[in-house]
Structure formats: C-alpha cells, structure tokens
Amino acid sequence: MKRNFSLIATLALVLSCSFNSFGFGRVGHATVAKIAENHLTPAAKANIEKYIDGKSITEVASWMDQVRKQDAYKHTDGWHTAKIAKDGEVKDIKVVAGLNGEIAKLENGAYKNLSDSAVAVGIKLIVHMAGDMHCPSHSKFENHSQSFSFKINGEEYAFHKFFDSGFMGLSRKGWTFNDYAKYLDVLAPEAIKEVQKGSVKDWAVKNASVIEPLYEPLHQGAEFNGLDAENRIAYFSAIAERQMQLAGYRLAGILNGIFDN
C-alpha cells in the first residue's frame, strides 16, 4: 500500500508540473474560461454543459495539455503555438488552423450531427487554444529565440515559463482564477464587441504586435532589481493579463456563435 501511495503521489506531482508548463498554466487557462463563461448566453452555456457532463468550461480548460502526448491526440501537439515571420506575418499558423478547424466542425449546427464525445472534444480544444494563442510565450518569432533566461531580484526565469505562469507568482501571489476573472472582466459590452471583431488569424497578428516588444528588454543575461524589478514585473504582468482578458472575451464570442441557436 505504501509503495502504491508513493507512486500515486509522484505521478500527481509530475502531472501537476506538466500542466503548469504549457500555455497560461492551469490558473491562466481557467481564468480565460471563466471570463468567457461570464459572457455565454444561457442557451450556449446550457448546450455546452450538456456535452461536457454538466461541468464548467473552467474545469476542462487544461484538458488539451493533459492529452497532448496520447496517441489519439498527438496530432494536436503542435496546435499550441503560432510562428511569426520577420515581417510580422503569421507564418506557421498551427494554433490558428487548429482553432479554425475545430470551429468549422461545430459551427452552423454541424455539432448536432456529431457524437456527443466528438462535440465534447471540440469544446475542450477550442477553450484551450483560445488561451494558448494569446499567451506571450506561444507566439514564436523567427527573429527572436525563447531559449534564454533573465533574472528578477536575483531569481532566474526562463522566458517561456515566465509568461506561461511564472509572472502570476510575482504580481498577484495566491490569486485563484476567480480572483483574476473578477479583476479582468471589466470591459463594457461595446468594448467587448470591438475585441471580438475579426478572424482568428487577425487576432494572432494583433497578439504578435503586442508581444514582440517584450523581447527588447528581455534577453540572455538581463537583470532587474529593486524598483526597476517592480516596474518590470508590473509591465510584463499587465501585458499577460490583458492577453488573458482578450482571450476570454473572444472565446465567449466563438462559443456563443456555435452553441446559441
């Protein structure tokens, strides 16, 4: 028994670390989902929950990370990022293509012709990819490597992991996804409509224009201390949090468009 308990505890720790190493981490993805859920129409919310066993979309927001290495879902492993060319064009649009593909399978009532399990998978993929495509470390630029680390008050951070979830531990330590959603879900209805305009690819291009400037202060060997560190943390976190906010509103638009008949 003791050996089995130890094995289970070890696996739980490994899985926990794995889930937090992709996208916005579990808290970030649940935040995106919660903001979206706040703006689902009653019809869309009821339809969605019918397919995901009555759960909230916040509960399935990290599912895509959990299954990415399973044989049935290995084809989705590259759907977490967008690659941006030097001229700013979205070059390798795996996350855009993946998201558009799942939307196409379900929209215009097409989901009614699919099995319940297929619809559930589509919902889970859409919820996760909407978050991933807005995450600063998931826009990969041809002219910027993410293979570097920097220091804040002597603590070393890898670029990718910092913008996946590391910034949360520095800016708003201990916050839950409900805390983040309450803080970020503040736009007026007209502003939300503006955010939701455009195509998935349009959003990816806009994301790139906001995210690329992060590489100017951040590079191998960069160090920030004291007041400068506080200001940098505030700046980096504000960008990442704004991206979560945008992702939540846009996800709501996608899901309402599909499931509000």
C-alpha positions as CSV (number, residue, x, y, z in Angstrom):
1,M,0.0,0.0,0.0
2,K,2.7,2.4,1.0
3,R,4.5,1.8,-2.3
4,N,1.3,2.4,-4.3
5,F,0.6,5.6,-2.4
6,S,4.1,6.9,-3.1
7,L,3.8,6.1,-6.8
8,I,0.4,7.9,-7.0
9,A,1.9,10.9,-5.1
10,T,4.9,11.0,-7.5
11,L,2.6,10.8,-10.6
12,A,0.4,13.6,-9.2
13,L,3.4,15.8,-8.8
14,V,4.7,15.1,-12.3
15,L,1.3,15.8,-13.8
16,S,0.8,19.0,-11.8
17,C,4.2,20.3,-13.1
18,S,3.4,19.2,-16.7
19,F,0.0,21.0,-16.7
20,N,1.6,24.2,-15.4
21,S,4.3,24.2,-18.1
22,F,2.1,24.9,-21.1
23,G,0.0,27.9,-22.1
24,F,-1.1,30.1,-19.3
25,G,-0.9,27.3,-16.8
26,R,-4.0,25.9,-15.1
27,V,-4.9,29.2,-13.4
28,G,-4.5,31.2,-16.5
29,H,-6.5,28.9,-18.7
30,A,-9.2,28.6,-16.1
31,T,-9.2,32.5,-15.9
32,V,-9.8,32.7,-19.7
33,A,-12.6,30.1,-19.5
34,K,-14.2,31.9,-16.5
35,I,-14.3,35.3,-18.3
36,A,-15.8,33.5,-21.3
37,E,-18.3,31.7,-19.2
38,N,-19.4,35.0,-17.7
39,H,-20.4,36.1,-21.2
40,L,-22.0,33.0,-22.5
41,T,-25.7,33.3,-23.4
42,P,-28.0,31.0,-21.3
43,A,-28.6,28.8,-24.4
44,A,-24.9,28.5,-25.3
45,K,-24.0,27.7,-21.6
46,A,-26.7,25.0,-21.4
47,N,-25.7,23.4,-24.7
48,I,-22.0,23.3,-23.8
49,E,-22.5,21.9,-20.4
50,K,-24.8,19.2,-21.8
51,Y,-21.8,17.9,-23.8
52,I,-19.2,18.2,-21.0
53,D,-21.2,16.3,-18.4
54,G,-22.6,19.3,-16.7
55,K,-19.1,20.7,-15.9
56,S,-18.0,24.3,-16.2
57,I,-15.6,25.1,-19.0
58,T,-13.1,26.2,-16.4
59,E,-12.8,22.5,-15.4
60,V,-11.8,21.4,-18.9
61,A,-9.6,24.4,-19.8
62,S,-6.3,22.5,-19.4
63,W,-7.5,19.2,-20.8
64,M,-5.7,19.7,-24.1
65,D,-2.3,19.8,-22.3
66,Q,-3.2,16.6,-20.4
67,V,-3.8,14.6,-23.6
68,R,-1.3,16.1,-26.0
69,K,1.1,13.1,-25.9
70,Q,-1.7,10.4,-26.1
71,D,-1.8,8.5,-29.4
72,A,-5.3,9.7,-30.1
73,Y,-4.3,13.4,-29.7
74,K,-0.7,13.5,-30.9
75,H,-1.9,15.4,-34.0
76,T,-2.8,18.3,-31.8
77,D,0.6,18.6,-30.1
78,G,1.6,21.4,-32.4
79,W,-1.7,23.3,-32.1
80,H,-0.5,25.3,-29.1
81,T,1.6,28.0,-30.9
82,A,1.8,30.4,-33.8
83,K,5.0,31.2,-35.6
84,I,5.6,34.7,-36.7
85,A,7.8,35.7,-39.6
86,K,10.3,38.6,-39.5
87,D,7.8,40.8,-41.4
88,G,5.1,40.2,-38.8
89,E,3.1,37.8,-40.9
90,V,1.7,34.8,-39.1
91,K,3.7,32.2,-40.9
92,D,3.1,28.8,-39.3
93,I,-0.5,29.0,-38.1
94,K,-0.9,25.7,-36.3
95,V,-2.9,27.2,-33.5
96,V,-4.9,29.3,-35.9
97,A,-5.5,26.3,-38.2
98,G,-6.3,24.1,-35.3
99,L,-8.8,26.5,-33.8
100,N,-10.4,27.3,-37.1
101,G,-10.7,23.6,-37.9
102,E,-12.5,22.8,-34.6
103,I,-14.8,25.8,-35.0
104,A,-15.7,24.6,-38.6
105,K,-16.6,21.1,-37.3
106,L,-19.1,22.5,-34.9
107,E,-20.5,25.8,-36.3
108,N,-23.7,26.3,-38.2
109,G,-25.4,23.5,-36.3
110,A,-22.8,20.9,-37.6
111,Y,-22.2,19.7,-34.0
112,K,-25.7,18.2,-34.0
113,N,-24.6,15.6,-36.5
114,L,-21.6,14.5,-34.4
115,S,-21.4,12.2,-31.5
116,D,-21.5,13.7,-28.0
117,S,-17.9,12.7,-27.3
118,A,-16.7,14.4,-30.5
119,V,-18.5,17.6,-29.6
120,A,-17.0,17.5,-26.1
121,V,-13.5,17.1,-27.5
122,G,-14.1,20.0,-29.9
123,I,-15.3,22.2,-27.0
124,K,-12.2,21.3,-24.9
125,L,-9.8,22.0,-27.7
126,I,-11.4,25.4,-28.6
127,V,-11.4,26.5,-24.9
128,H,-7.7,25.7,-24.6
129,M,-6.4,27.0,-27.9
130,A,-8.2,30.3,-27.4
131,G,-6.0,30.8,-24.4
132,D,-2.8,29.4,-25.9
133,M,-2.9,31.7,-28.9
134,H,-2.9,34.8,-26.7
135,C,-0.2,33.6,-24.3
136,P,3.0,35.7,-24.9
137,S,5.3,32.7,-25.0
138,H,3.1,30.9,-27.6
139,S,3.8,33.4,-30.3
140,K,7.1,32.2,-31.7
141,F,9.0,34.8,-33.7
142,E,11.6,33.9,-36.4
143,N,13.9,36.7,-35.3
144,H,13.6,36.1,-31.5
145,S,14.7,33.0,-29.6
146,Q,13.0,32.0,-26.4
147,S,16.0,29.9,-25.3
148,F,17.2,32.3,-22.7
149,S,16.7,33.2,-19.1
150,F,16.8,36.5,-17.2
151,K,16.9,37.5,-13.5
152,I,14.5,39.4,-11.4
153,N,15.9,40.3,-7.9
154,G,18.4,37.5,-8.3
155,E,15.9,34.8,-9.3
156,E,16.4,33.2,-12.7
157,Y,13.4,32.8,-15.1
158,A,13.2,31.2,-18.4
159,F,11.2,33.3,-20.9
160,H,8.7,30.6,-21.9
161,K,7.9,29.5,-18.4
162,F,7.7,33.1,-17.0
163,F,4.9,34.0,-19.4
164,D,3.2,30.7,-19.1
165,S,2.6,31.2,-15.4
166,G,5.7,32.5,-13.6
167,F,4.5,36.1,-13.7
168,M,1.5,35.2,-11.6
169,G,3.6,34.2,-8.6
170,L,5.3,37.6,-8.7
171,S,2.5,40.0,-9.4
172,R,-0.6,38.6,-7.6
173,K,0.7,35.7,-5.4
174,G,-2.0,33.3,-4.3
175,W,-4.7,34.5,-6.7
176,T,-7.2,32.0,-8.0
177,F,-8.7,32.0,-11.4
178,N,-11.8,33.5,-9.9
179,D,-9.7,36.4,-8.5
180,Y,-8.2,37.0,-11.9
181,A,-11.5,36.8,-13.7
182,K,-13.2,39.3,-11.3
183,Y,-10.2,41.7,-11.7
184,L,-10.0,41.4,-15.5
185,D,-13.7,41.1,-16.6
186,V,-14.4,44.8,-16.6
187,L,-14.9,45.9,-20.2
188,A,-18.3,47.4,-21.2
189,P,-20.4,45.5,-23.7
190,E,-19.5,47.7,-26.6
191,A,-15.8,47.3,-25.9
192,I,-16.2,43.6,-25.7
193,K,-17.8,43.6,-29.2
194,E,-14.8,45.5,-30.5
195,V,-12.4,42.9,-29.0
196,Q,-14.4,40.1,-30.6
197,K,-14.2,41.6,-34.1
198,G,-12.0,40.0,-36.8
199,S,-10.9,36.5,-37.6
200,V,-8.8,34.1,-35.6
201,K,-5.8,35.0,-37.8
202,D,-6.5,38.7,-37.3
203,W,-6.2,38.1,-33.5
204,A,-2.9,36.2,-33.9
205,V,-1.5,39.1,-35.9
206,K,-2.6,41.6,-33.2
207,N,-1.2,39.4,-30.5
208,A,2.2,39.4,-32.3
209,S,2.3,43.2,-32.4
210,V,1.7,43.4,-28.7
211,I,4.0,40.6,-27.7
212,E,7.1,41.2,-29.8
213,P,8.1,44.4,-27.9
214,L,8.7,42.2,-24.8
215,Y,11.9,41.0,-26.5
216,E,13.5,44.4,-26.3
217,P,14.0,44.5,-22.5
218,L,14.3,40.7,-22.2
219,H,17.4,38.8,-23.4
220,Q,20.0,36.4,-22.1
221,G,21.7,37.9,-19.1
222,A,19.2,40.7,-18.5
223,E,18.8,41.5,-14.8
224,F,16.2,43.7,-13.0
225,N,16.5,44.6,-9.3
226,G,14.7,46.8,-6.7
227,L,12.3,49.4,-8.1
228,D,13.3,48.5,-11.7
229,A,12.3,44.9,-11.0
230,E,8.9,46.1,-9.6
231,N,8.2,48.2,-12.6
232,R,9.2,45.4,-15.0
233,I,7.0,42.9,-13.2
234,A,4.1,45.3,-13.4
235,Y,4.7,45.9,-17.1
236,F,5.1,42.2,-18.1
237,S,2.2,41.1,-16.0
238,A,-0.1,43.8,-17.4
239,I,0.6,42.6,-20.9
240,A,0.0,38.9,-20.0
241,E,-3.2,39.7,-18.0
242,R,-4.5,41.8,-20.9
243,Q,-4.0,38.8,-23.2
244,M,-6.0,36.6,-20.8
245,Q,-8.8,39.2,-20.8
246,L,-8.8,39.3,-24.6
247,A,-8.8,35.5,-24.9
248,G,-11.7,35.2,-22.5
249,Y,-13.9,37.7,-24.4
250,R,-13.0,36.2,-27.8
251,L,-13.6,32.6,-26.5
252,A,-17.1,33.7,-25.4
253,G,-17.8,35.1,-28.9
254,I,-16.7,31.8,-30.5
255,L,-18.8,29.6,-28.2
256,N,-21.9,31.8,-28.4
257,G,-21.6,31.8,-32.2
258,I,-21.6,28.0,-32.2
259,F,-23.9,27.0,-29.4
260,D,-26.5,29.8,-29.2
261,N,-29.1,28.5,-31.7
